[in-house]
Amino acid sequence: MTVLTGSAEDSAEMPVAYIRLYTDAEGHSRFEDVSPLGRTTGVVESDLRATFSEPMSADWVVFRHVVHEADDSRPHNAPRRQFIIMLKGECEVETSTGEKRRLGPGSVLLTEDTEGLGHITRRIGGGDRLTLLIPLGPEL
């Protein structure tokens, strides 16, 4: 575990860290780019200085190799609040309003649309899709 050192400096906004997929009050799935606030400080282990976000509680972590995509003609909801980190392959996610985002290696998606009209996921290309799933606890 990284141990932070020194006093907290000014708060800093990080670059866009992830895309949030959520359900609005009307039941539509929507995207939001999220840039969490953090604090810039050093670490005990080295002379590294970085901006760290607030910790998030995760239930477990699992790698997922998608061997058969879900039917891309029918929307579905996320099974739980979770981060999906794309490690290999590409896909496109479409909200119920028709907005689309292309996700490739390094993309981070927080799925929170566990109710409502859902979203559609489509594989792009014929290659494998490998993701890392991180289900979150009740508070983000």
N, C-alpha and C positions, 0 to 999 in steps of 0.2 A: 504494500500500500504506500502511495506517495504521501510524504509528510510535508505540509506547506510550512514555509518559514517566513519570518519577518511580519511586518504589519501590512494590513490590506491597503493597497493603493486605490486610486480612483476606480470606480466601477467601469467596466468596459463592455461594449457590445461585441459579441463574437460575429464572425462572418456567418451567413446563413448556414445553420448546422443541420437542419432537417426540414422536411416537408410534412406538414400535419394534414391528415385526411380526417375530416370530422363531419358530423351531421348538424345542420343548422336547425333553427326553430321550426321551419316548414318541412323538415324531414329530408332535405336534399343533402347529398354529400358534397363537400367543398374542400379546396386546397387552401393552405395558408403556409407561407414561408416563415420559419421561426428562427430568430437570431437571439438566443438566450443571453441574458446579462451574466457577467461573471466578475471575477476580481483577478487582477494581475499580481502575481507574487512569485517567489522563488520556491525551490524544493530542497530538502535536506540532501538528497542523494547526489546532486550535482549543482553546477552553476546555472542550470536551466531556469529561465523565467518564462511564465506562460499565463494566459488567462484561463481560469478554471470556472466552469459553470457550477451551479448548485448540484449536489448529488441527487440522483434519482433512484428510487427503490425498484429493484427488479426481482421477480419471482424465480426465474430460471433462465437459462440460455440454451438454445439448441440450433444446430446446423440443419438446414433443409435443402435437399436436392430435389427439385421439381422434376418428376419423371413423366407426369401427365398433367397438362394444364386443365383448369376448370373450364366449363362451358363459357365461352366469351360472348354468347348471345343473351345471357341472363345475368343481371346484377346480383351481387352477393354482399353481405355485410362482413366486417371483420369479426373473427370469433372472440376477440378480447382486445383491450388496449395493449398495443405492442409496437416496438420498433422493429422494422424490417430493414436490414442492411444488405444491399446488393453486393455480392462478392464476385459473381461471374454471370455473364449473360445479360440480356436486356428484356425489359417489358414496358408496356404502356398501361397506365392506369387512367380510366375515364370516370369522372364523377357523374352523378345523375343529372347535372346541368349541362353535360357535354364537354366540359373542360378536360383536357388531356395533359398528362405529364409522362415524359419518357424517363425511365430509370435505368441506369447502367451501373457498372462497378463503382463503388464508393458512394452511391446515392443512399440516403437514409430517409425512410418514410415512417412516420408515426401514425398508425391506423387507430382511429377512435370512432369510426362510423359503425358501431356495433348495432345500431338500430336505424330505421329510416329506409330510404330507397336504395341504398347501397352503391356499389361501384363495380366496374368491370375491369378485369386484368387480362391483358393480351401479351403473349410471348412475341418478341421481335426476333426474327432470325430462327435458325434451326438448331442453335447450340444449346448446351446445358444451361440451366439456371440454378445457381447456388446462392442461398441467402442465409443470413444469421438472424434468428428470431429472438427478441428480448422482451418477453411479456412484462408489463409494469404493474407495480402495486397500485393501490387505490389512489394515491396522490402523485402527481407529476412534479 
